[in-house]
Amino acid sequence: MKLVFAGTPEVAVPALDALIASDRHEVAAVVTRPDAPAGRGRRLVASPVAERAEEAGIEVLKPARPRDEDFLARLREIAPDCCPVVAYGALLPKDALAVPARGWVNLHFSLLPAWRGAAPVQHAVMAGDEVTGASTFLIEEGLDSGPVYGVLTEEVRPTDTSGDLLTRLAFAGAGLLAATMDGIEDGTLHAVPQPAEGITLAPKITVEDAQVQWSAPALRVDRVVRGCTPAPGAWTLFRGERLKLIQAVPVLDRADLAPGELSAAKNNVYVGTGSHAVELLWVQPQGKKPMRAADWARGVRIAHGELLGI
């Protein structure tokens, strides 16, 4: 089939690579978000998908809005059979959805209808799910509500951050998306409507969502830190400034600290929660690089009974 691939971040690159490598399909063009400012100089930088497509000699389309007439006209000229999508980052209008004869097929990183929305992996980790996965589905106008072509499952490991889990799903999902394209072309794969039960939503995680509440149980604190790593980054306040929490693990045999109370030894830093303590392993003070929590604690000289979150 002739394909136009839509995607933007690094997590979409494995799927693009899988389709480029396929001897059954032609990636005629790529659709991605416009170049965005990045780094200290805030210079415009192309998306990872755009960079990979340019390396492969594939036409790159960067519409400011997918409803722009110039973009729609070019899409009609290309006349793709199908448009696979991975984390494109913009809503597709009716006029765009109508162009490919076999529709737009999205690779979504959850077991639909669970975790429909922008941040399925983060929500799965924060909710304590033991199993998640990826689904390919036909895009409709609703939010991730279209009929499903295929699924795969993936264990959520006890120490997984959302970044760890998303990386595994990106590579496993690339194979699922390529197989879905094969099945659509063969006519051997047919989309099945999602069940009406089991719908959960996964909106974007905001900076406010990522603030650790020390009155919560230790397991909840652990899930928030892992679910918000690497983005947007779990955080708390220390002496009025933001402290990013990169790694923290529950210490189930210690419950002598009040919520948010710090206790620092030579090589360990503990914080009280609503249940047991957690040990801080890696933190990032405001304006500084990530560091071991014990090194941070020695530098700031934590006072007896001092609290996080204030």
VEXDREN-2710 file (C-alpha; in Angstrom, 1 decimal):
% VEXDREN-2710
k/r/px/py/pz
1/MET/0.0/0.0/0.0
2/LYS/1.0/3.6/-0.4
3/LEU/1.2/5.1/3.1
4/VAL/1.5/8.6/4.6
5/PHE/2.8/8.3/8.1
6/ALA/1.9/10.8/10.8
7/GLY/3.9/11.1/13.9
8/THR/6.1/13.6/15.8
9/PRO/8.2/12.5/18.9
10/GLU/11.0/9.9/19.3
11/VAL/8.5/7.3/20.4
12/ALA/7.1/7.3/16.8
13/VAL/10.4/6.6/15.1
14/PRO/10.5/2.8/15.6
15/ALA/7.1/2.5/13.8
16/LEU/8.3/4.7/11.0
17/ASP/11.4/2.6/10.7
18/ALA/9.4/-0.6/10.6
19/LEU/7.2/0.7/7.7
20/ILE/10.2/2.0/5.8
21/ALA/11.8/-1.4/6.1
22/SER/8.7/-3.2/4.9
23/ASP/8.9/-4.6/1.4
24/ARG/5.1/-4.5/1.1
25/HIS/4.4/-0.8/1.6
26/GLU/5.7/2.5/0.3
27/VAL/6.0/5.4/2.8
28/ALA/5.2/8.2/0.3
29/ALA/5.3/11.1/2.8
30/VAL/5.4/11.9/6.5
31/VAL/3.2/14.3/8.4
32/THR/4.6/15.8/11.5
33/ARG/4.2/18.9/13.8
34/PRO/6.0/22.1/12.7
35/ASP/9.6/22.8/13.9
36/ALA/9.6/23.9/17.5
37/PRO/12.0/26.0/19.6
38/ALA/14.3/23.9/21.8
39/GLY/17.5/24.3/23.9
40/ARG/18.8/27.4/25.6
41/GLY/19.0/29.3/22.3
42/ARG/15.4/28.4/21.6
43/ARG/16.3/27.8/17.9
44/LEU/13.8/25.9/15.8
45/VAL/14.3/22.2/15.7
46/ALA/12.7/19.6/13.5
47/SER/10.8/16.7/15.2
48/PRO/12.5/13.3/15.5
49/VAL/10.1/11.9/12.9
50/ALA/10.9/14.7/10.5
51/GLU/14.7/14.1/10.9
52/ARG/14.3/10.4/10.3
53/ALA/12.1/10.9/7.2
54/GLU/14.6/13.4/5.8
55/GLU/17.4/10.9/6.3
56/ALA/15.4/8.4/4.3
57/GLY/14.6/10.8/1.5
58/ILE/10.9/10.9/2.3
59/GLU/8.8/14.0/1.7
60/VAL/7.9/15.8/5.0
61/LEU/4.7/17.8/5.5
62/LYS/4.6/20.1/8.4
63/PRO/1.1/21.8/8.5
64/ALA/0.5/24.3/11.2
65/ARG/-3.0/22.8/11.3
66/PRO/-4.1/19.6/9.6
67/ARG/-7.2/21.5/8.2
68/ASP/-5.0/23.9/6.2
69/GLU/-6.1/23.7/2.6
70/ASP/-2.5/23.5/1.2
71/PHE/-1.9/20.4/3.3
72/LEU/-5.2/18.8/2.4
73/ALA/-4.5/19.4/-1.3
74/ARG/-1.1/17.8/-1.1
75/LEU/-2.5/14.8/0.7
76/ARG/-5.1/14.4/-2.0
77/GLU/-2.4/14.6/-4.6
78/ILE/-0.4/11.8/-2.9
79/ALA/-3.6/9.7/-2.6
80/PRO/-2.4/7.3/0.1
81/ASP/-4.2/4.0/0.6
82/CYS/-3.8/4.3/4.4
83/CYS/-2.3/6.7/6.9
84/PRO/-0.7/5.1/10.0
85/VAL/-0.4/7.4/13.0
86/VAL/1.8/7.3/16.1
87/ALA/1.7/10.2/18.5
88/TYR/1.1/12.9/15.8
89/GLY/-0.1/15.4/18.3
90/ALA/-3.0/17.2/16.5
91/LEU/-6.6/16.4/15.9
92/LEU/-7.4/15.3/12.3
93/PRO/-10.4/17.0/10.7
94/LYS/-13.1/15.3/8.6
95/ASP/-11.6/16.5/5.4
96/ALA/-8.3/14.8/6.2
97/LEU/-9.9/11.6/7.5
98/ALA/-11.8/11.2/4.2
99/VAL/-8.7/11.2/2.0
100/PRO/-7.1/7.7/2.4
101/ALA/-9.4/4.9/1.1
102/ARG/-8.5/2.7/4.1
103/GLY/-8.5/5.4/6.7
104/TRP/-6.1/6.6/9.3
105/VAL/-4.9/3.8/11.7
106/ASN/-3.5/4.8/15.0
107/LEU/-1.0/2.9/17.2
108/HIS/-2.1/3.8/20.8
109/PHE/-0.2/2.7/23.8
110/SER/-2.9/1.1/25.9
111/LEU/-5.4/-1.8/25.8
112/LEU/-8.4/0.1/24.5
113/PRO/-10.9/1.1/25.7
114/ALA/-8.7/1.6/28.8
115/TRP/-6.7/4.8/29.0
116/ARG/-8.1/6.8/26.0
117/GLY/-6.2/10.1/25.7
118/ALA/-2.9/11.7/25.5
119/ALA/-1.0/10.0/28.4
120/PRO/-2.0/6.3/28.5
121/VAL/1.4/5.0/29.7
122/GLN/1.8/7.6/32.5
123/HIS/-1.7/6.9/33.8
124/ALA/-1.1/3.1/33.7
125/VAL/2.0/3.5/35.8
126/MET/0.3/5.9/38.2
127/ALA/-2.7/3.7/38.6
128/GLY/-0.6/0.7/39.5
129/ASP/-1.7/-1.4/36.5
130/GLU/0.2/-4.7/36.3
131/VAL/-0.4/-5.2/32.6
132/THR/-0.9/-2.7/29.7
133/GLY/-0.2/-2.9/26.0
134/ALA/-0.8/-1.3/22.6
135/SER/-3.7/-1.2/20.2
136/THR/-4.1/-0.3/16.5
137/PHE/-7.5/1.2/15.7
138/LEU/-9.3/3.0/12.9
139/ILE/-9.5/6.7/13.8
140/GLU/-12.9/8.2/14.0
141/GLU/-14.0/11.7/15.3
142/GLY/-14.3/10.5/18.9
143/LEU/-11.4/10.3/21.3
144/ASP/-9.6/7.0/20.6
145/SER/-13.0/5.4/20.2
146/GLY/-12.6/3.7/16.8
147/PRO/-12.8/-0.1/16.1
148/VAL/-9.6/-2.1/17.0
149/TYR/-7.5/-4.1/14.5
150/GLY/-4.9/-5.6/16.8
151/VAL/-3.5/-5.6/20.4
152/LEU/-0.4/-6.7/22.2
153/THR/0.2/-6.9/26.0
154/GLU/3.1/-5.8/28.1
155/GLU/3.9/-6.3/31.7
156/VAL/4.3/-3.2/33.9
157/ARG/7.4/-4.0/35.9
158/PRO/7.6/-2.8/39.6
159/THR/10.4/-0.3/38.9
160/ASP/9.2/0.9/35.5
161/THR/9.1/4.6/34.8
162/SER/6.7/5.8/32.1
163/GLY/9.8/6.3/30.0
164/ASP/10.9/2.7/30.4
165/LEU/7.5/1.3/29.6
166/LEU/6.9/3.6/26.6
167/THR/10.2/2.7/25.1
168/ARG/9.3/-1.0/25.2
169/LEU/5.8/-0.4/23.8
170/ALA/7.2/1.8/21.0
171/PHE/9.4/-1.1/19.7
172/ALA/6.8/-3.8/20.2
173/GLY/4.1/-1.6/18.8
174/ALA/6.1/-0.9/15.7
175/GLY/5.7/-4.6/14.7
176/LEU/2.0/-4.5/15.6
177/LEU/1.5/-1.5/13.3
178/ALA/3.4/-3.1/10.4
179/ALA/1.4/-6.3/10.8
180/THR/-1.8/-4.3/10.9
181/MET/-0.9/-2.6/7.6
182/ASP/-0.2/-6.1/6.1
183/GLY/-3.6/-7.4/7.3
184/ILE/-5.5/-4.4/6.0
185/GLU/-3.8/-4.8/2.6
186/ASP/-4.5/-8.6/2.5
187/GLY/-8.1/-8.1/3.7
188/THR/-7.5/-10.7/6.4
189/LEU/-7.8/-8.1/9.3
190/HIS/-11.0/-6.5/10.2
191/ALA/-11.6/-3.8/12.9
192/VAL/-13.8/-4.8/15.9
193/PRO/-15.8/-2.2/17.8
194/GLN/-14.5/-1.4/21.3
195/PRO/-16.5/-2.7/24.2
196/ALA/-18.8/-0.2/26.0
197/GLU/-17.4/-1.3/29.4
198/GLY/-14.0/-0.6/30.8
199/ILE/-13.5/2.9/29.4
200/THR/-10.9/5.0/31.3
201/LEU/-9.5/8.4/30.3
202/ALA/-5.8/9.4/30.2
203/PRO/-5.6/13.2/29.8
204/LYS/-2.2/15.0/29.6
205/ILE/-0.4/15.0/32.9
206/THR/0.1/18.6/34.1
207/VAL/2.9/20.0/36.2
208/GLU/0.3/20.4/39.0
209/ASP/-0.6/16.7/38.7
210/ALA/3.1/15.8/39.2
211/GLN/3.4/17.5/42.6
212/VAL/3.9/14.8/45.2
213/GLN/1.4/14.8/48.1
214/TRP/3.3/13.4/51.1
215/SER/0.1/12.6/52.9
216/ALA/-0.5/9.9/50.3
217/PRO/0.7/6.3/51.0
218/ALA/4.2/5.4/50.0
219/LEU/3.1/3.2/47.1
220/ARG/1.2/6.1/45.7
221/VAL/4.2/8.4/46.0
222/ASP/6.3/5.8/44.2
223/ARG/3.8/5.5/41.4
224/VAL/3.6/9.3/40.9
225/VAL/7.4/9.6/40.7
226/ARG/7.7/6.7/38.2
227/GLY/4.7/7.8/36.2
228/CYS/5.9/11.3/35.8
229/THR/9.5/10.3/34.8
230/PRO/10.8/11.6/32.5
231/ALA/8.0/14.1/31.9
232/PRO/6.7/16.3/33.3
233/GLY/8.8/15.2/36.3
234/ALA/7.5/14.6/39.8
235/TRP/8.4/17.4/42.2
236/THR/8.0/18.9/45.7
237/LEU/9.0/22.0/47.5
238/PHE/12.1/22.4/49.7
239/ARG/12.7/25.7/51.4
240/GLY/10.3/27.3/49.0
241/GLU/12.0/26.1/45.8
242/ARG/11.0/23.3/43.5
243/LEU/12.9/20.0/43.9
244/LYS/12.5/17.4/41.1
245/LEU/12.2/13.8/42.3
246/ILE/13.8/11.4/39.8
247/GLN/13.9/8.2/41.8
248/ALA/12.3/7.2/45.1
249/VAL/11.5/3.8/46.5
250/PRO/9.2/2.7/49.3
251/VAL/10.8/1.5/52.6
252/LEU/8.1/-0.7/54.0
253/ASP/9.9/-1.3/57.4
254/ARG/10.1/2.3/58.4
255/ALA/7.1/4.3/59.5
256/ASP/8.5/6.7/62.1
257/LEU/8.4/9.9/60.0
258/ALA/5.6/12.3/59.6
259/PRO/4.3/13.1/56.1
260/GLY/7.0/15.1/54.3
261/GLU/9.5/14.8/57.2
262/LEU/13.1/14.4/56.1
263/SER/15.7/12.2/57.7
264/ALA/19.2/12.1/56.3
265/ALA/22.0/9.7/57.1
266/LYS/25.5/9.5/55.5
267/ASN/24.3/7.6/52.4
268/ASN/20.5/7.6/52.7
269/VAL/17.7/10.2/52.6
270/TYR/14.2/9.2/53.8
271/VAL/10.9/11.1/53.6
272/GLY/7.7/10.3/55.6
273/THR/4.4/9.7/53.8
274/GLY/0.9/8.8/54.8
275/SER/2.1/5.2/55.5
276/HIS/5.7/4.1/55.3
277/ALA/8.7/6.2/54.4
278/VAL/10.3/6.4/50.9
279/GLU/14.0/6.7/50.2
280/LEU/15.0/9.4/47.8
281/LEU/17.7/8.1/45.5
282/TRP/18.0/10.8/42.8
283/VAL/16.8/14.4/42.8
284/GLN/17.3/17.6/40.8
285/PRO/17.4/20.9/42.6
286/GLN/16.1/23.9/40.7
287/GLY/18.6/25.2/38.2
288/LYS/21.0/22.3/38.8
289/LYS/21.8/18.9/37.3
290/PRO/20.4/15.6/38.6
291/MET/22.3/14.3/41.6
292/ARG/22.3/11.5/44.2
293/ALA/19.9/12.4/47.0
294/ALA/22.6/11.8/49.6
295/ASP/24.9/14.3/47.9
296/TRP/22.1/16.9/47.8
297/ALA/21.3/16.3/51.5
298/ARG/24.9/16.9/52.5
299/GLY/25.0/20.1/50.5
300/VAL/21.8/21.6/52.0
301/ARG/22.4/20.4/55.5
302/ILE/18.9/19.2/56.4
303/ALA/17.7/20.3/59.8
304/HIS/16.1/17.9/62.3
305/GLY/12.4/17.6/61.5
306/GLU/12.6/19.7/58.3
307/LEU/9.8/19.0/55.8
308/LEU/9.3/18.7/52.1
309/GLY/6.3/20.2/50.4
310/ILE/6.5/23.6/52.2
END
